[in-house]
Amino acid sequence: MTKYKEYFDRMINDNKEIFDNFLQLHQSYSINQEDLQERFNQEGGEVLKIIKEWENKLCSQSEKAGYGSFTSNLSEKFWAEVRKMLPLIDYIGIIAKKEPQFSIKKINLSKV
């Protein structure tokens, strides 16, 4: 097994409950993005912290071993694994503004 897949699997196993809950939210969010955006951002922020922590662990090990020039490729492969499981991970942090419904103001011509 490649190193990035090993770290990915360890990340999922060490944080199984968090990822299981977020997967359910992720599936619901894919259906109803407008109503769940705030909750998705909040819970997704915690998931992103975990993912970035594991990415740093993975890349720092390679840099210590003298393979610093390969860490960007390693990071990309790690994130590709994340996006396979969570395709909407990049939607975390989107600020959704609800626009008011379109309305036309009435003109009162009797006062003219």
C-alpha positions as CSV (number, residue, x, y, z in Angstrom):
1,M,0.0,0.0,0.0
2,T,1.3,3.4,-0.9
3,K,2.1,5.8,1.9
4,Y,-0.6,8.4,1.2
5,K,-3.3,5.7,1.1
6,E,-1.9,4.3,4.4
7,Y,-2.1,7.7,6.0
8,F,-5.6,8.3,4.6
9,D,-6.8,5.0,6.0
10,R,-5.3,5.7,9.4
11,M,-6.9,9.2,9.4
12,I,-10.3,7.6,8.7
13,N,-9.9,4.8,11.2
14,D,-8.6,7.2,14.0
15,N,-11.6,9.5,13.5
16,K,-14.2,7.1,12.4
17,E,-17.1,8.6,14.3
18,I,-16.4,12.1,13.0
19,F,-16.1,11.0,9.4
20,D,-19.2,8.7,9.6
21,N,-21.3,11.7,10.8
22,F,-19.8,14.0,8.2
23,L,-20.5,11.5,5.4
24,Q,-24.2,11.5,6.3
25,L,-24.2,15.3,6.3
26,H,-22.3,15.3,3.1
27,Q,-24.9,13.1,1.4
28,S,-27.7,15.3,2.7
29,Y,-25.9,18.4,1.6
30,S,-25.5,17.1,-1.9
31,I,-29.3,17.1,-2.1
32,N,-30.2,20.3,-0.2
33,Q,-27.2,22.7,-0.3
34,E,-29.1,25.9,0.5
35,D,-30.5,24.8,3.8
36,L,-27.5,22.9,5.1
37,Q,-24.7,25.3,4.1
38,E,-24.2,26.7,7.5
39,R,-24.1,23.3,9.3
40,F,-21.9,21.9,6.5
41,N,-19.4,24.8,7.0
42,Q,-19.3,24.3,10.8
43,E,-18.9,20.6,10.8
44,G,-16.7,20.6,7.7
45,G,-14.3,23.0,9.4
46,E,-13.6,20.3,12.0
47,V,-13.1,17.7,9.3
48,L,-10.8,20.0,7.4
49,K,-8.6,20.5,10.5
50,I,-8.2,16.7,10.8
51,I,-7.4,16.3,7.1
52,K,-4.8,19.1,7.1
53,E,-3.3,17.7,10.2
54,W,-2.8,14.3,8.6
55,E,-1.6,15.9,5.4
56,N,1.1,17.7,7.4
57,K,2.1,14.4,9.1
58,L,2.4,12.7,5.7
59,C,4.4,15.5,4.1
60,S,6.7,16.2,7.1
61,Q,7.8,12.5,7.1
62,S,8.8,12.8,3.5
63,E,10.6,16.1,4.0
64,K,12.6,14.6,6.9
65,A,13.6,11.7,4.7
66,G,15.1,14.1,2.1
67,Y,12.2,13.8,-0.4
68,G,11.0,17.4,0.0
69,S,10.6,17.9,-3.7
70,F,8.0,15.2,-3.9
71,T,5.8,16.4,-1.1
72,S,3.5,18.5,-3.4
73,N,2.7,15.4,-5.5
74,L,2.2,13.4,-2.4
75,S,-0.2,16.0,-1.1
76,E,-2.1,16.1,-4.3
77,K,-2.5,12.3,-4.2
78,F,-3.7,12.5,-0.6
79,W,-6.3,15.1,-1.5
80,A,-7.4,13.0,-4.5
81,E,-8.3,10.2,-2.0
82,V,-10.1,12.7,0.2
83,R,-12.1,14.0,-2.9
84,K,-13.0,10.4,-3.9
85,M,-14.7,10.0,-0.6
86,L,-16.0,13.6,-0.2
87,P,-16.5,15.2,-3.6
88,L,-18.0,18.3,-2.1
89,I,-15.2,19.0,0.4
90,D,-14.2,22.1,-1.5
91,Y,-17.6,23.7,-0.8
92,I,-16.8,24.0,2.9
93,G,-16.6,27.7,3.8
94,I,-18.9,29.0,1.1
95,I,-20.9,31.9,2.3
96,A,-24.5,31.7,1.0
97,K,-26.4,34.9,1.0
98,K,-30.1,34.5,0.6
99,E,-31.4,37.1,-1.8
100,P,-34.7,38.7,-1.1
101,Q,-37.5,37.8,-3.5
102,F,-37.8,40.2,-6.4
103,S,-40.5,42.8,-5.9
104,I,-41.6,46.0,-7.7
105,K,-42.4,49.0,-5.7
106,K,-45.8,50.5,-6.5
107,I,-45.9,54.1,-7.7
108,N,-48.6,56.2,-6.2
109,L,-49.7,58.6,-9.0
110,S,-52.5,60.3,-6.9
111,K,-50.0,62.4,-5.0
112,V,-48.4,63.9,-8.1
